[in-house]
């Protein structure tokens, strides 16, 4: 199952959910504006290759800029607690399943979650994957016929 960590005011989160919905990708959303991030959530995210705290912490956030020196001196356990207490410091969305993770919204990277048969349909029909009206119409037709 795909999990997506979001927040209410995040435009990238809205784009990611719209993309997942358009492509009929089932997901479980955890909105960090209303649900508590857990240490287990953080552990799941950190188990992927090439993912560490610097991958998920938004260095552009006001909180990071304010706490940067403190964060660099924290233990792993302390950083986890800090993130749980301050989930706004995380980049969003964070989308993952058992094999893959995408941090932030990128229209190329998110395709990793597209069902294989749909990916084949797009390639066979040489569809331009820009989400214009023609593309959206053809994707809807694909799902209506399958």
N, C-alpha and C positions, 0 to 999 in steps of 0.2 A: 504494500500500500504506500502510496506517495503521501508524504506529510509536507505541509507548507506552513512556515512560521511567518506571521504577518503582523501588521499593526494598522489601526484605523486610518490614519492620515497618510499612509504611504502610497504614492502613486505607482511605484514599481510593483507593489503588492497587488494593486488593482489590475495592472496590465498582466501580471503573471496569472492571476485567477481567471481573467477574461480569456487568455490564451488556453489555459487548461480546460476551461468550460467549452470553448469553441471546438477543441479537438477531442472532446468527450473523455478527458483523462480524469479518472476518479481520484479524489484526494481527500485527505483529512486536514482541516485547517485548525491551527492553534493561533488564535489572535492574542498577541502578547499585551494588548491593551486591556483585555478582560480575563485572560488566563495566565496563571503563574508559570513561568519557565522553571523547569526542574533541573537538578544536577544530572539526572538520567538523560534529559534532552540534550544537554551540553555534551555529555559523554558520547552519545550517539553521533552527534555532529563531528566531534573530534576524532572519531575512529577512522574516518576516511583518509586515504593517502593525501599528503600535501595540504591538509587542513590543520591549522593550529589557531590559537587565540587571535593572532594578527589577521587571520583570514575572516574572522567573524566580527571583530570590533571595528566600528566605524570611526576612523581617525578624524573624520570631519565633524563628528558630533561635539557639541559644546561640552558635554560631560567628559569626553576623552581629553579634550584640550585642557580642561580644568584639573583632571586627575591623572594625567599622563605619567608624571614622575612617580606617583604612588603605585600605579598599575605595574610599572616596570620592576618595582621592588617586592611585589606580592608573590606569594607561593601559588601554586596551581589551585589549591583548595580555596585560597582567599580570592583569586580571580573568579572562580566559579561562583562563589557567594556574591561577589560584587556584581556579576552579570545577572544573577537571579534577582538581586535587589534592584538593579538598574537595567532592565531589558532594552531600554531605548538606546543603549550604547551599541547594540548589535546591528549589523547590516541586515537589511530586509529586502525582499523575502529570502528565506532560506528554504530551499525545496530539496527534498531528498527521498530516496527509496532505499531498498536494501543494497543496491549496487552503485548508485550515483548521487552526487550532490551538486547543486547550483546555488551560488550565493549572489543575490542581486538578480535583477531581471535583465536578461540578454536574450534577444529573439533567436539567436543562433544556438546558444548553450541549452536553452530550455527544450529544444527539439529532442534531446536525449530521452525525454519522458513520453514522446509521441509513440502510440502503438505501432508496431512493426508493419502491420497490414496497411495502415494509413500512410506511413512513410513510403511504402512501395507504390501506393496509388498516386501519391504526389510526384514521385520520380517518373512513373510510367506515363503520366499525363503532362509531364513537363510543366507543372504548375509553379508560378512565381509565388514564393511563400510570403511576400509582402502582404499584410492583411488588408488588401483592398476589397472592394465589393465583389469582384469576380472570384477571387480566392475564397472569400467567405461563403459565397453562393455555392461554389463547387464542393466545398467541404460539407456544407449542410446537405447537399444532394447525395454525397457519398454516404453520409450516415442515414439518410432516409431510404437509400436503396440497399443498405446492408442490415 
